[in-house]
């Protein structure tokens, strides 16, 4: 039980660190741009 608690905490901290790194590297804008292009291609505009 104790190992599972520690694993959850470690995974949460790791996930938050990767999210912060992505935000600082402006990756959110890149992901949004790519998602927009995919959606435009799906409806036949791109």
NORHU-V255915 format. One record per residue. N is the residue number from 1. RES is the residue in one small letter. NEAR is the number of other ideal C-beta (glycine too) atoms within 8 Angstrom. Layout:
{{N	RES	NEAR} {N	RES	NEAR}}
This chain:
{{1	x	4} {2	x	5} {3	x	6} {4	x	7} {5	x	8} {6	x	8} {7	x	8} {8	x	8} {9	x	8} {10	x	8} {11	x	8} {12	x	8} {13	x	8} {14	x	8} {15	x	8} {16	x	8} {17	x	8} {18	x	8} {19	x	8} {20	x	8} {21	x	8} {22	x	9} {23	x	9} {24	x	6} {25	x	6} {26	x	7} {27	x	8} {28	x	8} {29	x	7} {30	x	8} {31	x	8} {32	x	8} {33	x	8} {34	x	8} {35	x	8} {36	x	8} {37	x	9} {38	x	8} {39	x	8} {40	x	9} {41	x	9} {42	x	6} {43	x	6} {44	x	5} {45	x	5} {46	x	5}}
